[in-house]
């Protein structure tokens, strides 16, 4: 992780929170950073909320959904002429949790890689700025086909590709244009798995034009990503599910363990964010954390519902108290892993699994995508997965403040004055500013142990997106050295 001086430090970052791209913008830089020095630091990654998701289930239906009595749920939906979601029905039959599924299926991309095969079709990467020179050196068949297809390429054409056929119309090779700006290299290979002719593979990289093999493989894995658990699957004639992507022979020089770790962390993080709020309540986040802890021998505890008041997490309780008991109840999830004598690294994630805005309710357009308001918690779980799988020498702690910001007679109100975990008071000006409330309690708890590095991730705040758009992250830090190192490592990873 990041090395730094021993002085106390703090950093915040705002990133865009597109459902498919949000997680990959923050995980990779930390996985390969140099070892840290001692010293108490706080790093915060914040993503603007963007659009949100409407929530219109009456309270009595919420109670029924969280009652745990599946036969009553089924009877209720039939009486209303409705059916639970696809995954809701799967949950009834298998007692599985969406959180558990997101963790278990995070390695599903492995089938897109195969061992070396003699019949694999070669992929040749060419720098856009040198394409004209490269073409002059090619055989007549390649030149003729390029001319026939009027294929040209320049610096701005990263990811553009062309399939070169033989005389019998079988595929001889594929040429893909690689960008020259670092990040363009990353994008160049990601579109190929789904863009190449269906069933035409397998493929192998014979020339990456200087692109690191790890990045080629990781780009291919991420290019195979899709979130389709709620869709019916297309199957072959023999009953097997169609993969929807082409296979790649493992690049010879890549670190497979790193690729598997990074890709599975990003897959899991994206799946957690993309899962609808009905199936991704605070209890489902807890299940995901428990699944991770069981995989790596971590310890996990939770503080749920009224126990939040007893154990002094009053603001997490206030935000989530409008939800019924059961899996929708607010909670603090606390995961610990590592040796006691290793440097302490604490990750804190905002886990607002759905945000109506509370009594200061959002308009429907602003609520549409609010299932992703738990993106910070998904990101820290993904980063924790990478840290534990790579067996990094850190003493890891993950804190997730999980709640739903709903509307009810007991919702917290504008003008209320809450007492936070550290005894400070907070006057509520707008109930739609709930994220800072739950994060405050979790961050105070994190600071009580004085970790060497403290990272918090949250969908805060929309002002960052307004100021910088969806591509450029906003960074805040109380230590310029930490901020500089983060930017430097991000550049090295082509993760800007």
Buried (B, 14 or more C-beta within 10 A) or exposed (E): BBBBEEEBBBBBBBBBBBBBBBBBBBBBBBBBBEEBBEBBBBBBBBBBBBEBBBBEEEBEBBBBBBBEEBEEBBEBBEEEEEEBBEBBBBBBEEEBBBBBBBBBBBBBBBEBBBEEEEEBBBBBBBBBBBBEEBBEEBEEEBEEBBEEEEBEBEBEBBBBBBBBEEEEEEBBBBBBBBBBBBBBBBBBBBBBBBBBEEEEBBBBBBBBBEBBBBBBBBBBBBBBBBBEBBEEEEEEEEEEEEBBBBBBBBBEEBBBEBBBBBBBBBBBBBBBBBBBBBBBBBBBBBBBBBBBBEEBEBEBEBBBBEBBBEEBBBBBBBBBBBBBBBBBBBBBBBBBBBEEEBBBBBBBBBBBBBBBBBBBBBEEEBBBBBBBBBBBBBBBBBBBBBBBBBEBBBBBBBBBBBBBBBBEEEBBEEEEEBEBBEEEEBEBEEBBBBBBBBBBBBBBBBBEEEBBBBBBBBBBBBEBBEEBEEEBBBBBBBBEBBBBBBBEBBEEBBBB
